[in-house]
Amino acid sequence: MKRFKQKKQIFLILSILMPLALSTFKVHAGSFAAEIFCTMRDGGNDHESSWEAAYTYIKKQKGGIFKVSPKQAASQITESVIRDKETFSYCVEYLDKLHPNRKLLRELEKEEERKEKELEETNEDFSEETIERYSY
């Protein structure tokens, strides 16, 4: 009975401490990723290369079974920049690129698909016979 109680206490302590340890690790990964992103942007690099470097770092640090989505990584970087405004004061202007207007992007993709379909339909209207008629 004593052994069961001890195991139960150890399990309880571990279940409390593990999430704390993991969240601290996540905060450090996010803050260093913010440092990578902001330093690269401030150095004159474009958004894509800076974002890829920071996102790759977060994915590598996270590890495990579950993957970090781009949205989660962008949130981590944003939180780190906002939390430490004095250090990243030069980086606030770059945060808008991390959270693009998703609705607008979806609409643009749909419009592009519609134009491609329209072009395919137009090309189907020109049969082989129409093209051969003018060949000499």
N, C-alpha and C positions, 0 to 999 in steps of 0.2 A: 504494500500500500504506500509506503514511504517513497519507494522508487517511482511509482506512478505519479505521485505528487511532485517529485523533483523534475521528472520529465515534463510534466505539465507546466511547471514554472519556467523551465528553460525554453520550452516552446513559446510560452507567452512573452517572455523577454525578447526572444529572437523575432517574433512576429511584430513586435513594436519597434525594434531597432533596425531591422532590415529596410523597411520603407524609408526611414529617415536617412540611412546611409545611401540608398539608391537615389533619393531626391537630391541630396547634396552633390552627388556625382553628376547628375543631370544638370544642375545649376552651373557647375564648373565647366562642363562641356559647352553649355550654351554661352557662357560669358567668354570663353576663349574663341568660340566660333564667331561671336560678335566682334571680338578683337581682330580676327582674321578678315572678316567681311569689311569692317570699317577701315582697317589699315590699307587693304587692297583698293577699296573705292577711293580713299583719300590719296592714294598713290597714283591715281589716274587710270586704273583698270576699269573695264566695263562691268556692268551689272552681272552678266552671265558668268564670267570667269570668277568673280568674287563670290557669287552665290554658290557656284559649284564647289569651290574650295571650302567654304564654310559648311555647306551641307554634307560634303564628304567627310569632314572632320567629325561632325555630329553623328553621322551614321557609324563611323568607325568606333567612336567612343561608346556608343549605346550598346552595340553588339546584341547578343541574345536572340531569342526566337522572333520577337516582334520587331518590325522595322519602323523607323521614324518617317512619317510622311513629310513631304515638303512643307505642308501647312504647319505642322508641329514644329519643325525646325525654324521656320520663319518666325513663329511665335516666340520660341526660345531666344532668338537673336533680338527681337523687338523688346522682350521683357528685360534682357540684359542691358540693352542700351538705355531704356527708360529708367531702370533701377539705378544705374550708375551714370547719371546725366553729366556729371562733371568730367568723367573720363572720356565719354563718347559724345561730347557736345557737338563735335564736327560731323557726327554720323547721322544725326536726326534727319537731315535732308534726304538721305538715301533710303529711309525706311519705307517710303511709299511704293517703291519698286518690289518690295518683298510681299506686299499684299495687293496684287493687281485686281482690277475690277473683273471678277470671274464671270459675271453675267455678260459683260461686254465681250469678253473673249469667246464665250459660247456662241453669242450672236454672230460674231465675225466668222467663226468656224462654220456655222450653219450656212451663212451667206456664201462662203467659199465653196462648200459642198454643192449648193444650189447652182452656182455658176458652172462648176465642173459637169454636173448632170446636163445642164442646158447645152454646154459645148459638145458633149457626147451625143446628145439627141440631134444637134445640128449636123454633126459629122456623119451620123447614120443616114441622114436625108440624102447625102451625096452617095449614090450607088456607084458600083464599078462601071456600069453602063454610061453614066453621066461623064465619068472621067475618061473612058475609052473613046467616047464620041469625038473628043477633041485631040486625040493623039494621032500623029501623022506618021 
